[in-house]
Amino acid sequence: MNKKPTYDQLQKKIETLENKINKYEHDFKTNKKKIKNLSEAVKELNCLYGISSLVENKENSLTQILEGTVELLSEAWQDPAALICTRIIMDDSEFRTKNFKETLWKQSSDIVVNGERIGSLQIFHPKKETQKEKQIFIDNVAKRMGRIIEWKKVETLLRGSRGRLYQVIQNMPVMMDAFDSDWNIIAWNKECERVTGYRADEILDNPKAFELLYPDAAYRQEILEKTINQMGDFYDWEIDLRAKDGTIKTVSWSNISKSCPIPGWTSWAIGRDVTEHKHTRQLQMESERRLIEIINFLPDATFAVNLEGKVIVWNRAIEEMTGVKAKDMLGRGNYEYSLPFYGKRKPILIDLVLKPDSEIEKQYRFFYKEKNTLIAEPNVPLNVRNRKLFPWGKASPILDNNGNICGAIESVRDITARKEAEDALRASEAQKRAILDASIDEVGHIDKDMKIIWANQKVVSRVKISSEDLKGRLCHEVFFQRNTPCEGCLLQKSIDTAKIESTIRKIPKMAGMQEESYWAVHYVPLKNQNDAPESFIIIARNITDQKRSEQALKVSEEKFRTIFEESPIGIMLYDSNQQMIHANRACLNIVGVSDSREIKDYTIFNDPQIPVDAKAIFCKGESINFETIYDFDVVRRDNQYKTNKSGKIHLAVMVTPLGLREKESFQGCLVQFQDISNRKHAEKHIHTLNKRLIKVQESERQQLSLYLHDSVAQNLSSLRIGCETFFDNEPQISPEIKKKVSQWSKTLQATISAVRDISYDLYPAYLDQLGLIQTIANQCEDFFQKTGIKVDFFSAGIENLKFNFTTKINLYRVIQEALNNIQKHAEAGHVTIRIVASFPKIILRIEDDGKGFDYEKTLAVALSEKRMGLRSMQERVNLLNGNIRIQSDRMKGTKIIIEIPYEDDEK
């Protein structure tokens, strides 16, 4: 028999059923909403699909697409009453559904193209409707319409640009052709027609077109294979083709088919008709060849360089002058062209055209600039091919077609052979003009009546009268504004003697000159076959600057002589043979003579009192600077020269070689010396005082050390013992008091140790008891115990030497200071100390593996901050007449090397 459910059970079942019903209702509502959203999405997709179909139809215009879109939007709502109305407004146009009617309820979205609003999409409802999903749908359609309108506009522009592109290609100022995959010509613009004479209809799709343009089969095959192998991307290929009229045209073709492919074209290229350019280039090459031949046969040694300083011309004359062949010089840079003249690489006159340099200009005795042309003569003759050469050079820039400098050219002439220039002048009038126009001198050709036949450009530039206007005019009329010949005319004298006449004249006033000037003038008669003068060459050079320089030099020499004579330092000047040229007053006073002739045979090389090592250094061409003791008794004994002095003096001597630089004409040496006896006596006195001061300091340290050790330390020891035994018979004393007294005892013990250390530092008692070496060894062991830094000490040959007090204490103090510095600053882990006897010196080396330091900087800072550690070490070494070297690098440790002379124990 089934048991009936209780009320509670029934109530629970009812609650469960209600929960299920609520869940089903919720799920139903959710699914209904999803179905509705899905339905809306399907509507949207159908509408967008329909719009896409309108766009994909290429025949539809933008207007047709917009008209179809408003109908599709109205249908997308699936309104059976057809009350939904749609409208698109764009610019001044409006597209709407057939049943369009505005209502109060509207949804809209802007149509945007390239960020700019160009219209709107509007939906009108018969009743109020505010569904968010529909607004999203409207926004998506409006966005899609913006992209469609943008694309349609671009398509319209593209259609127009294709037509314009075709017109551009046809009317390009360069040739353009194209090939299909069978290498048939499928593009041929108007420039191609103009250059070749073939119309497009004669070339396009003509399988024989290649044969028309390239009738030679081998050449045609070569071009085709080269093009196929390259397959695009070549530049400036020069190809010869035959035009319709039979002429040969050279075309420079460039092809970028690989980088910029064009659909339907396997290959395409553009070309330039360079026939005339090629012809011009050939003419230019021929002209350059002829120019090189002309330069090659010029009588003057000529060479040229480009902007990089590389030789581009080296003619036969310069081959003969230098012995260097053109094949060995052309293309060389780095001042190679200066080697045959100067024996080393250096800038010369031609380089000043490209890069002026006032210092290089000073290397020339004569330097003149006329516009862009430089003319110069060196200070000294050059040694070329083992003979002296007195050259003058003329250098000018080389200009390109645009007037820009592209190089420089220089002519070098041997002016020791002026006769050759005269022979060349008679041989060729044209050559005469070229040579004389290039001359650095003023040159004129005058007949026996003193009438000008010809004058070079130098004359023309000064008098400002053309060559043609000068012809037939009297020389004294043109140059000196005189109606009669000059007084003492040298031309008249040359007419009478039939010989070359030369002079140097001072001319107060001259055409083209603003002030008086000096001229070197030569009158050269030109004789006929009967040896009678027919005309005359006048060669004139303006030497005003030279004269002024000579005058300035004279003044300068007077100033130098005054300084030389009045100098308080003794000065002697010797020539290259070590013969004395002059000695000043201070020199004679120092050596004790009244006349420099008495010491004319005296030199530093025959003086036995000059150190041998100093003489050896000077023989190498180096300056020497030394101090020496000079004994006049030795001078008297060896009869070196007669002197009124006796005894010894200290001399500071400096000897300087002269004339080692090539621009210096004088060679010899300059000796300067000064009596420093007073200074040396003062230094010796200071040295003695310093030694005494050290002894006094060490004596005071010794007394203070003994006092600390024997008195203070002993008293402190007694006090410590008293503390330790104070409570021996007092058992009732509290542990706290005993502990405190014990602490006092420990403090006293530490104080005793500190006092003893101070006492030992003030004066190492072991130095007298155990000697220097054992004391240093103990010092190293104590340093290790205190700092943990290991010290490796080694000595050799020292044990049996007897050092004086000064040496012992100063060596000990130097090592002590070095170890203190290592402890404070070096951060080292290991120290090495070596002291060895190397007669007649004692050598001490101290090295550490610490972090090192900047020696010069540290020394300067130590002086400014009054920290005297390093300075104290130097002073102590100086007192021992030794020297000290300190070598230190960052993170590489420090080395101290000390060398002192050995001195016996003081008696």
C-alpha positions in Angstrom: 0.0 0.0 0.0 1.6 3.3 -1.2 2.3 5.9 1.4 0.8 9.3 0.7 3.3 12.3 0.5 3.3 14.7 3.3 2.4 18.3 3.0 6.1 19.4 3.2 7.0 16.9 0.4 4.2 18.3 -1.8 5.2 21.8 -1.1 8.8 21.0 -2.0 7.7 19.4 -5.3 5.6 22.5 -6.1 8.6 24.8 -5.6 10.8 22.6 -7.8 8.2 22.7 -10.6 7.9 26.5 -10.3 11.6 26.8 -10.6 11.7 24.7 -13.7 8.8 26.7 -15.2 10.6 30.0 -14.4 13.8 28.6 -16.1 11.8 27.5 -19.2 10.3 31.0 -19.4 13.7 32.7 -19.1 15.2 30.4 -21.7 12.3 31.0 -24.0 12.6 34.7 -23.7 16.4 34.5 -24.3 16.0 32.3 -27.4 13.3 34.5 -28.7 15.6 37.5 -28.4 18.5 35.5 -30.1 16.1 34.5 -32.9 15.0 38.1 -33.3 18.7 39.2 -33.4 19.6 36.5 -35.9 16.6 37.5 -38.0 17.9 41.1 -38.0 21.4 39.9 -38.9 20.0 37.9 -41.8 18.2 41.0 -43.0 21.5 43.0 -42.7 23.4 40.4 -44.6 20.8 40.2 -47.3 20.9 43.9 -47.8 24.7 44.1 -47.8 24.8 41.2 -50.3 22.4 43.0 -52.5 24.5 46.2 -52.4 27.7 44.1 -53.2 25.9 42.7 -56.2 25.2 46.2 -57.5 28.8 47.2 -57.0 30.2 44.1 -58.7 28.3 44.8 -61.8 30.9 47.0 -63.7 28.2 48.5 -65.9 26.4 50.1 -62.9 27.1 53.8 -62.3 27.3 55.3 -58.9 23.8 56.8 -59.4 22.4 53.3 -60.2 24.1 51.8 -57.1 22.6 54.5 -54.8 19.1 54.1 -56.3 19.3 50.3 -55.8 20.6 50.7 -52.3 17.6 52.8 -51.0 15.2 50.1 -52.4 17.3 47.3 -50.7 17.2 49.1 -47.4 13.4 49.5 -47.5 13.0 45.8 -48.3 15.4 44.8 -45.5 12.8 45.8 -42.9 10.3 43.3 -44.4 7.5 45.6 -43.6 4.2 44.1 -45.2 2.5 47.5 -45.2 5.5 49.0 -47.1 5.4 52.0 -44.8 9.2 52.1 -44.2 10.8 55.0 -46.3 14.5 55.3 -47.2 16.5 58.3 -48.5 20.2 59.0 -49.3 21.3 62.7 -49.5 24.7 63.3 -51.1 26.0 66.8 -52.1 23.1 68.3 -54.2 21.6 64.9 -55.1 18.8 62.9 -53.4 17.9 59.3 -53.8 14.6 58.0 -52.2 12.1 55.0 -52.3 9.0 55.3 -54.5 6.7 55.5 -51.5 8.9 58.0 -49.7 7.2 60.1 -47.1 8.8 61.9 -44.2 7.5 61.0 -40.7 8.3 62.2 -37.2 10.3 59.0 -36.4 13.7 58.9 -38.2 17.0 57.0 -37.9 20.0 58.3 -39.8 23.8 58.0 -40.2 26.5 60.2 -41.9 28.2 59.0 -45.1 32.0 59.8 -44.7 34.7 59.7 -47.4 38.4 60.3 -46.5 37.3 61.7 -43.1 34.9 64.2 -44.6 31.1 64.1 -44.4 29.6 64.1 -47.9 26.0 63.0 -47.2 23.6 61.0 -45.0 21.5 57.8 -45.0 18.0 58.2 -43.5 15.2 55.7 -42.5 11.7 57.0 -41.8 9.3 54.8 -39.7 5.5 55.0 -39.5 5.7 54.8 -35.7 8.2 55.4 -33.0 11.0 52.8 -33.1 14.3 53.0 -31.3 16.0 49.6 -31.7 19.7 49.9 -31.1 20.4 46.9 -33.4 18.8 48.7 -36.3 20.9 51.8 -35.7 24.0 49.7 -35.9 22.7 48.2 -39.1 22.2 51.7 -40.6 25.7 52.8 -39.4 27.3 49.8 -41.1 25.4 50.4 -44.4 26.4 54.2 -44.3 30.1 53.2 -43.7 29.9 50.7 -46.6 28.3 53.4 -48.9 31.3 55.7 -48.0 33.8 53.1 -49.2 31.8 52.4 -52.4 31.6 56.1 -53.3 35.3 56.5 -52.6 36.2 53.5 -54.8 33.9 54.7 -57.6 35.5 58.1 -57.6 39.0 56.5 -57.7 37.9 54.2 -60.6 36.6 57.3 -62.5 39.9 59.1 -61.9 41.9 56.0 -62.9 40.1 55.7 -66.2 40.9 59.3 -66.9 44.6 58.8 -65.8 45.1 55.8 -68.1 44.2 58.0 -71.1 46.5 60.7 -69.8 49.3 58.2 -69.1 49.1 57.0 -72.7 49.4 60.6 -73.9 52.4 61.1 -71.5 54.1 58.0 -72.9 53.4 59.1 -76.5 54.7 62.6 -75.9 57.7 61.8 -73.6 60.9 63.6 -74.6 62.7 60.2 -74.5 62.2 57.0 -76.5 60.0 54.3 -75.0 59.4 50.8 -76.3 58.1 47.5 -74.9 58.2 43.8 -75.8 55.8 40.8 -75.4 56.9 37.3 -74.4 57.9 36.5 -78.0 60.0 39.7 -78.1 57.7 41.5 -80.5 57.6 45.3 -80.1 54.3 46.3 -78.7 54.9 49.9 -77.6 56.6 52.6 -79.8 56.1 56.3 -78.8 56.5 59.4 -80.9 60.1 60.0 -79.9 60.9 56.5 -81.2 59.3 57.6 -84.5 61.2 60.8 -84.6 64.7 59.3 -83.9 64.3 56.2 -86.2 61.9 57.6 -88.8 59.7 54.5 -88.5 56.0 55.0 -87.7 54.4 53.0 -85.0 52.3 51.0 -87.5 55.5 50.0 -89.3 57.0 48.6 -86.0 54.2 47.4 -83.8 53.3 43.7 -84.2 55.9 43.5 -87.1 57.9 40.3 -86.7 60.6 41.9 -89.0 60.9 45.1 -86.9 64.1 43.9 -85.3 65.7 43.3 -88.7 64.7 46.8 -89.8 66.4 48.4 -86.8 69.4 46.0 -86.6 70.1 44.7 -90.1 73.4 43.1 -89.1 72.4 39.5 -88.0 75.4 39.0 -85.6 74.9 42.4 -84.0 71.1 41.8 -83.7 71.7 38.4 -82.1 74.2 39.8 -79.6 71.8 42.5 -78.5 68.9 40.1 -78.1 71.0 37.6 -76.1 72.4 40.3 -73.9 68.8 41.7 -73.2 67.4 38.2 -72.5 70.3 37.3 -70.2 69.9 40.6 -68.3 66.1 40.3 -68.1 65.6 43.9 -67.1 67.3 46.4 -64.8 70.2 47.7 -66.9 71.2 51.3 -67.3 72.8 53.4 -70.1 73.4 50.6 -72.6 74.6 52.3 -75.8 73.2 50.5 -78.8 73.6 51.5 -82.5 70.5 51.1 -84.7 69.8 52.0 -88.3 67.2 54.7 -89.0 64.8 54.6 -91.9 66.9 57.0 -93.9 69.9 54.7 -93.4 71.8 56.7 -90.9 73.2 55.1 -87.7 71.8 56.3 -84.5 73.3 55.6 -81.0 70.7 55.2 -78.3 71.4 54.9 -74.6 68.8 52.4 -73.3 67.8 51.9 -69.6 65.5 49.1 -68.5 63.9 48.6 -65.1 61.4 45.9 -66.0 62.5 43.7 -63.1 62.0 46.5 -60.5 58.9 48.0 -62.1 57.0 45.3 -64.0 54.0 46.4 -66.2 51.3 43.8 -66.8 51.3 42.6 -70.4 54.8 43.8 -71.1 57.6 41.3 -70.7 60.2 44.0 -71.0 60.2 47.8 -71.4 62.9 50.4 -71.7 63.5 54.1 -72.2 66.2 55.5 -74.4 68.0 58.7 -75.3 69.4 59.6 -78.7 73.1 60.2 -77.8 74.3 60.2 -81.4 75.4 63.8 -81.2 76.7 63.4 -77.7 78.7 60.4 -78.8 80.1 62.3 -81.7 80.9 65.2 -79.4 82.5 62.8 -77.0 84.7 61.3 -79.7 85.7 64.8 -80.8 86.4 65.7 -77.2 88.5 62.5 -76.8 90.3 63.4 -80.0 90.8 66.9 -78.8 92.1 65.6 -75.5 94.4 63.3 -77.3 95.8 66.1 -79.4 96.1 68.3 -76.3 98.0 65.6 -74.5 100.2 65.3 -77.6 100.8 69.0 -77.6 101.6 69.0 -73.9 103.8 66.0 -74.4 105.8 67.9 -76.9 106.0 71.2 -75.0 109.6 72.3 -74.4 108.8 73.0 -70.7 108.7 70.3 -68.2 104.9 70.0 -67.5 102.7 67.9 -65.4 99.1 68.0 -64.1 97.1 66.6 -61.2 93.4 66.1 -60.6 91.5 67.2 -57.4 92.6 64.0 -55.7 96.3 65.0 -56.2 96.9 62.1 -58.7 99.1 62.7 -61.7 97.2 62.9 -65.0 99.8 64.5 -67.3 103.6 63.9 -67.2 105.2 65.1 -70.5 108.4 64.1 -72.2 110.2 67.2 -71.1 109.7 66.4 -67.4 110.7 62.8 -68.1 114.0 64.1 -69.4 114.4 66.6 -66.5 113.6 64.1 -63.7 114.5 60.7 -65.3 111.0 59.4 -64.2 108.9 57.9 -67.0 105.3 58.8 -67.4 104.2 55.2 -67.1 105.8 55.1 -63.6 104.2 58.4 -62.5 100.7 58.6 -64.1 97.9 57.8 -61.5 100.3 58.3 -58.6 99.2 60.4 -55.6 100.4 61.3 -52.1 102.8 64.0 -53.5 104.7 61.3 -55.5 105.6 64.1 -58.1 107.7 66.0 -55.5 110.1 63.1 -55.0 112.3 63.7 -58.1 112.7 67.4 -57.1 113.0 67.3 -53.3 113.7 63.7 -52.5 110.7 63.4 -50.2 106.9 63.7 -50.4 105.7 67.3 -49.7 103.3 69.9 -51.1 104.8 72.1 -53.8 103.7 74.9 -56.0 101.0 73.0 -57.9 99.3 72.1 -54.6 99.0 75.8 -53.7 96.6 76.2 -56.7 94.2 73.8 -55.1 94.9 74.6 -51.4 96.7 77.8 -50.6 99.2 77.6 -47.7 101.2 80.6 -46.5 103.7 78.3 -44.7 104.6 76.5 -48.0 104.8 79.9 -49.8 107.7 80.8 -47.5 109.7 78.0 -49.0 110.1 80.0 -52.1 112.6 82.9 -52.5 110.3 84.5 -55.1 106.5 83.9 -55.0 104.1 85.8 -57.2 100.3 85.4 -57.8 98.6 86.8 -60.9 94.9 86.1 -60.7 94.7 82.3 -60.5 98.3 81.7 -61.7 101.2 81.2 -59.3 104.8 81.8 -60.2 107.7 81.0 -57.9 111.3 80.2 -57.5 112.6 78.0 -54.6 114.9 79.4 -51.9 117.8 77.0 -52.8 118.7 75.1 -55.9 117.3 71.6 -56.2 119.3 68.4 -56.7 117.8 66.7 -59.7 119.5 63.7 -61.2 122.7 64.6 -59.4 122.9 68.1 -60.8 121.9 71.4 -59.5 118.7 72.8 -61.0 117.7 76.5 -60.7 114.0 76.2 -61.6 111.1 78.5 -61.8 107.6 77.2 -61.8 104.3 78.4 -63.1 101.1 76.7 -61.9 97.5 77.3 -62.9 94.1 75.7 -62.3 92.4 73.4 -64.9 88.7 74.3 -65.4 85.9 72.1 -66.7 83.2 73.1 -69.1 81.3 74.8 -66.3 84.2 76.8 -65.2 84.8 74.8 -62.1 88.3 73.8 -61.0 89.0 70.1 -61.8 92.8 70.0 -61.3 96.0 72.0 -61.7 98.9 72.1 -64.1 102.5 73.3 -63.5 105.4 74.0 -65.9 108.9 73.8 -64.5 111.7 75.6 -66.4 115.5 75.4 -65.9 116.4 79.2 -65.9 120.1 78.4 -66.1 119.6 77.8 -69.8 118.0 81.1 -71.0 119.8 80.6 -74.3 117.5 77.7 -75.0 114.5 80.0 -74.5 116.1 82.5 -77.0 116.7 79.7 -79.6 113.1 78.6 -79.2 112.0 82.2 -79.6 113.8 82.5 -83.0 112.6 79.0 -84.1 108.8 79.7 -83.8 106.9 82.9 -83.4 103.9 81.0 -82.0 106.1 79.1 -79.6 107.7 82.4 -78.7 104.4 83.9 -77.8 103.4 80.9 -75.7 106.7 80.8 -73.8 107.0 84.6 -73.2 103.3 85.0 -72.3 103.9 82.3 -69.6 107.0 84.1 -68.4 107.2 85.5 -64.9 109.2 88.4 -66.3 108.1 91.3 -68.5 109.4 90.6 -72.0 109.4 92.9 -75.0 110.7 92.8 -78.6 112.0 96.2 -79.7 113.6 97.2 -83.0 116.7 99.4 -83.4 114.5 102.6 -83.5 113.3 101.8 -80.0 109.8 100.9 -81.3 107.9 98.1 -79.7 107.4 95.1 -82.0 105.7 92.8 -79.4 105.2 92.6 -75.6 104.1 89.7 -73.5 101.0 89.6 -71.3 102.9 90.7 -68.2 103.7 94.0 -69.9 100.1 94.4 -71.3 98.7 93.8 -67.8 100.8 96.5 -66.2 100.5 99.3 -68.8 96.8 98.5 -69.5 97.4 98.8 -73.3 96.6 95.9 -75.7 99.3 94.1 -77.7 98.1 95.6 -80.9 98.1 99.2 -79.6 101.6 98.7 -78.3 103.1 97.9 -81.7 105.1 100.8 -83.2 105.1 102.9 -80.1 108.4 104.1 -78.6 109.4 102.3 -75.4 110.3 105.4 -73.4 107.0 107.0 -74.4 104.9 104.0 -73.2 106.9 103.0 -70.1 108.2 106.3 -68.8 105.9 108.9 -70.4 109.0 110.6 -71.9 109.4 112.2 -75.3 113.1 111.4 -75.4 115.1 108.3 -74.5 116.1 107.8 -70.9 119.4 109.2 -69.7 122.1 106.4 -69.9 119.7 104.2 -71.9 121.0 100.7 -71.8 119.2 99.8 -75.0 121.4 102.4 -76.8 124.5 100.8 -75.2 123.4 97.4 -76.4 122.9 98.8 -79.9 126.5 100.2 -79.8 128.2 97.1 -78.3 126.0 94.4 -79.9 126.2 92.6 -76.5 123.9 91.7 -73.7 123.6 94.5 -71.3 122.2 94.2 -67.8 121.5 96.6 -64.9 119.4 97.1 -61.8 117.5 100.4 -61.9 115.5 102.4 -59.4 112.6 104.0 -61.2 110.7 106.8 -59.4 107.7 106.7 -61.8 106.6 104.1 -64.3 103.4 103.2 -66.2 101.1 101.1 -64.1 103.1 101.7 -60.9 101.9 103.9 -58.1 105.3 104.4 -56.4 109.0 104.0 -57.0 110.2 100.5 -57.9 113.3 98.5 -58.6 113.9 96.5 -61.8 116.4 94.0 -63.0 116.7 94.6 -66.8 118.5 92.7 -69.5 118.9 93.8 -73.2 119.5 90.9 -75.5 120.4 91.6 -79.1 119.0 89.3 -81.8 121.5 89.1 -84.6 121.2 88.2 -88.3 123.5 85.9 -90.3 126.1 88.6 -90.4 126.2 88.8 -86.6 124.7 92.3 -86.7 121.9 93.2 -84.2 118.4 93.5 -85.9 116.2 93.8 -82.9 116.4 93.4 -79.1 114.7 91.4 -76.4 114.1 93.3 -73.2 113.6 91.2 -70.1 112.6 93.1 -67.0 111.8 91.8 -63.6 110.2 93.8 -60.8 112.5 93.2 -57.8 110.9 95.9 -55.6 109.7 93.3 -53.0 113.2 91.7 -53.1 114.9 95.0 -52.5 112.5 95.8 -49.7 113.1 92.4 -48.2 116.8 93.0 -48.4 116.4 96.3 -46.6 114.1 94.7 -44.0 116.7 91.9 -43.6 119.4 94.4 -43.0 117.4 96.1 -40.3 116.6 92.7 -38.8 120.3 91.7 -38.9 121.1 94.9 -37.0 118.5 94.1 -34.4 119.9 90.5 -34.1 123.5 91.8 -33.8 122.5 94.2 -31.0 120.7 91.4 -29.1 123.6 89.0 -29.8 126.2 91.4 -28.5 124.2 92.6 -25.4 123.0 89.1 -24.3 124.1 88.2 -20.7 124.5 84.6 -21.9 127.6 83.6 -23.7 127.0 82.8 -27.3 129.3 81.3 -30.0 128.4 80.6 -33.6 130.1 77.8 -35.6 129.9 76.9 -39.3 129.4 73.4 -40.7 133.2 72.8 -40.4 133.1 73.6 -36.7 135.0 76.8 -37.3 133.9 79.7 -35.0 132.3 82.6 -36.8 131.6 84.9 -33.9 131.4 85.1 -30.1 129.6 87.8 -28.2 130.9 89.9 -25.3 129.4 87.8 -22.5 131.2 84.7 -24.0 134.6 86.5 -24.0 134.0 87.6 -20.4 133.2 84.0 -19.3 136.2 82.4 -20.9 138.5 85.3 -19.9 139.7 86.7 -23.3 139.4 90.1 -24.9 139.4 89.2 -28.6 137.4 86.4 -30.2 140.4 85.6 -32.5 142.2 84.2 -29.5 139.6 81.3 -29.3 139.1 80.8 -33.0 140.3 77.2 -32.9 138.4 76.4 -29.7 135.4 74.0 -30.3 133.3 71.7 -28.2 134.9 68.8 -30.1 138.5 69.5 -29.2 137.7 70.5 -25.6 138.6 67.5 -23.3 136.4 69.0 -20.5 133.1 68.5 -22.5 131.5 65.2 -21.6 132.0 62.4 -24.2 128.3 61.4 -24.2 127.2 64.9 -24.9 129.5 65.0 -28.0 128.1 61.7 -29.2 124.5 63.0 -28.9 125.4 66.1 -30.9 127.0 64.0 -33.6 123.6 62.5 -34.3 122.2 65.9 -35.1 120.4 66.4 -31.8 120.5 69.3 -29.4 122.4 68.8 -26.1 121.9 70.5 -22.8 124.2 69.7 -19.9 126.1 71.1 -16.9 129.8 70.7 -16.4 132.7 71.9 -14.2 135.1 73.9 -16.3 138.7 74.1 -15.1 140.8 77.1 -16.4 144.0 75.5 -15.0 143.5 72.7 -17.5 143.0 75.3 -20.3 146.3 76.9 -19.3 148.1 73.6 -18.9 147.0 72.3 -22.3 147.5 75.7 -23.9 144.0 75.7 -25.5 143.8 79.5 -25.5 145.1 82.4 -23.5 142.8 83.2 -20.6 143.0 85.7 -17.7 141.0 83.4 -15.4 142.0 80.5 -13.1 140.2 78.0 -10.9 137.0 76.2 -11.7 133.5 77.4 -12.6 130.2 75.6 -13.2 128.8 76.0 -16.7 125.3 75.3 -18.1 125.8 74.5 -21.8 123.3 74.2 -24.6 124.4 73.3 -28.2 121.9 73.5 -31.0 122.6 72.3 -34.6 121.5 74.7 -37.3 120.4 74.1 -40.9 118.9 70.7 -40.5 115.6 71.8 -42.0 115.9 72.1 -45.8 114.6 75.7 -45.9 117.5 76.9 -43.8 120.5 78.0 -45.9 123.0 78.2 -43.0 124.4 75.1 -41.5 126.5 74.9 -38.3 125.7 75.1 -34.6 124.9 77.6 -31.9 126.6 77.2 -28.5 125.1 79.0 -25.4 126.7 78.8 -22.0 126.3 80.5 -18.6 128.3 80.7 -15.4 126.1 79.0 -12.8 128.8 78.8 -10.1 126.9 80.9 -7.6 123.8 78.8 -8.1 125.8 75.6 -7.7 127.4 76.8 -4.4 123.9 77.8 -3.1 122.6 74.3 -4.0 125.5 72.7 -2.3 125.0 74.8 0.8 121.2 73.9 0.8 122.1 70.2 0.4 124.4 70.4 3.4 121.8 72.2 5.5 119.2 69.6 4.6 121.6 66.8 5.6 122.1 68.5 9.0 118.4 69.1 9.4 117.7 65.4 8.8 120.3 64.5 11.4 118.8 66.9 13.9 115.3 65.6 13.2 116.5 62.0 13.6 118.3 62.9 16.8 115.2 64.5 18.2 113.1 61.5 17.2 115.7 59.2 18.9 115.5 61.1 22.2 111.7 61.2 22.0 111.6 57.5 21.2 113.9 56.6 24.2 111.7 58.8 26.4 108.5 57.1 25.3 110.1 53.6 25.6 112.1 54.0 28.8 109.8 56.3 30.7 106.2 56.5 29.5 106.0 52.8 28.5 107.6 51.7 31.8 105.3 53.8 33.9 102.3 52.5 32.0 103.5 48.9 32.6 103.9 49.5 36.3 100.3 50.9 36.4 99.0 47.8 34.5 100.7 45.4 37.0 99.2 47.4 39.9 95.7 47.1 38.5 96.1 43.4 38.1 97.3 42.8 41.7 95.3 45.5 43.4 92.6 43.1 44.8 94.8 40.0 45.4 94.2 40.1 49.2 90.6 41.4 49.0 88.3 38.4 48.4 85.2 40.4 49.3 85.4 42.7 46.3 82.4 42.4 44.0 82.8 40.8 40.5 81.6 44.0 38.9 84.5 46.0 40.2 87.0 43.3 39.4 85.7 43.2 35.8 86.0 47.0 35.4 89.5 47.0 36.8 90.3 44.1 34.4 89.1 46.2 31.5 91.3 49.1 32.6 94.2 46.7 32.6 93.5 45.7 29.0 93.2 49.4 28.0 96.6 50.1 29.6 98.1 47.1 27.7 96.8 48.5 24.4 98.2 51.9 25.2 101.6 50.4 26.1 101.7 48.7 22.7 100.7 51.9 20.9 103.4 53.9 22.7 106.0 51.2 21.8 104.9 51.3 18.2 105.2 55.1 18.1 108.6 54.8 19.8 109.7 52.3 17.1 108.4 54.4 14.3 110.1 57.5 15.6 113.4 55.7 15.7 114.1 52.1 14.9 116.5 51.0 17.6 117.2 47.8 15.7 118.9 50.0 13.0 122.0 50.4 15.2 121.8 47.0 16.8 120.9 44.7 13.9 121.9 46.8 10.9 119.9 48.1 7.9 119.0 44.8 6.2 117.7 43.0 9.3 115.8 46.1 10.4 114.1 46.3 7.0 113.2 42.6 7.2 111.6 43.2 10.6 109.8 46.2 9.3 108.3 44.0 6.5 107.2 41.3 8.9 105.6 43.9 11.2 103.8 45.4 8.2 102.4 42.0 7.3 101.2 41.3 10.9 99.4 44.7 11.0 97.9 44.8 7.5 97.7 41.3 6.2 99.6 42.4 3.1 102.4 40.0 2.2 105.8 41.6 1.7 108.5 39.7 -0.3 111.9 41.2 0.8 115.2 40.3 -0.9 118.7 41.8 -0.6 122.0 41.0 -2.4 125.5 42.3 -1.9 124.4 44.6 1.0 125.1 42.6 4.1 128.9 43.4 4.4 128.6 47.1 3.4 129.0 49.8 6.0 126.5 52.5 5.5 126.8 56.0 7.0 124.0 57.2 9.3 122.4 59.4 6.6 122.1 56.6 4.1 120.7 54.1 6.6 118.1 56.3 8.1 116.9 57.8 4.8 116.6 54.3 3.0 114.6 53.1 6.0 112.3 56.2 6.0 111.7 55.8 2.2 110.7 52.2 2.6 108.6 53.2 5.7 106.8 55.9 3.7 106.2 53.6 0.7 104.6 50.9 2.9 102.4 53.6 4.6 101.2 54.7 1.2 100.5 51.2 0.1 98.5 50.5 3.2 96.4 53.7 2.9 95.8 53.9 -0.9 97.0 51.0 -3.0 94.5 48.2 -2.0 97.3 45.8 -2.8 97.6 42.2 -1.9 101.3 41.7 -2.4 104.5 43.9 -2.1 108.0 43.2 -3.4 111.1 45.0 -2.0 114.5 44.4 -3.6 117.7 46.1 -2.5 121.0 45.2 -4.2 124.5 46.6 -4.5 125.5 47.3 -8.1 128.8 49.2 -7.7 129.0 52.1 -7.5 125.3 52.4 -6.8 122.7 50.9 -4.4 119.4 50.0 -6.2 116.2 49.9 -4.3 112.9 48.6 -6.0 109.5 48.7 -4.4 106.6 47.2 -6.3 102.9 46.5 -5.5 100.0 44.9 -7.3 97.5 47.6 -6.2 95.2 49.9 -8.2 97.9 52.4 -9.2 97.5 56.1 -9.6 98.2 59.1 -11.8 101.6 60.1 -10.6 101.7 63.7 -12.0 98.2 64.5 -10.8 98.7 63.0 -7.4 101.9 64.9 -6.9 100.2 68.2 -7.8 97.3 67.6 -5.5 99.7 66.6 -2.7 101.5 69.9 -3.0 98.3 71.9 -3.0 96.9 70.0 0.0 100.2 69.9 1.9 100.5 66.1 1.9 104.2 65.5 1.7 104.5 61.7 1.4 105.8 61.5 -2.2 107.7 64.8 -1.9 109.4 63.6 1.3 110.6 60.4 -0.5 112.0 62.6 -3.4 113.8 64.9 -0.9 115.4 62.1 1.0 116.7 60.5 -2.3 118.0 63.9 -3.4 119.9 64.2 -0.1 121.6 61.0 -1.0 122.6 62.4 -4.4 120.4 59.7 -6.0 117.4 59.7 -8.3 114.0 58.2 -8.0 111.5 57.0 -10.7 107.9 56.2 -10.0 105.9 54.3 -12.6 102.2 53.7 -12.0 99.2 52.8 -14.2 95.6 52.5 -13.3 94.8 48.9 -12.1 98.4 47.8 -12.9 100.2 48.6 -9.7 103.1 50.9 -8.9 106.9 50.6 -9.2 109.4 52.8 -7.4 113.0 52.5 -8.6 115.7 54.3 -6.5 119.4 54.6 -7.3 121.9 56.2 -4.9 125.7 56.3 -4.9 127.4 54.1 -2.2 129.2 56.1 0.5 131.3 54.6 3.3 130.4 54.9 7.0 131.2 58.4 8.3 134.2 58.5 10.6 
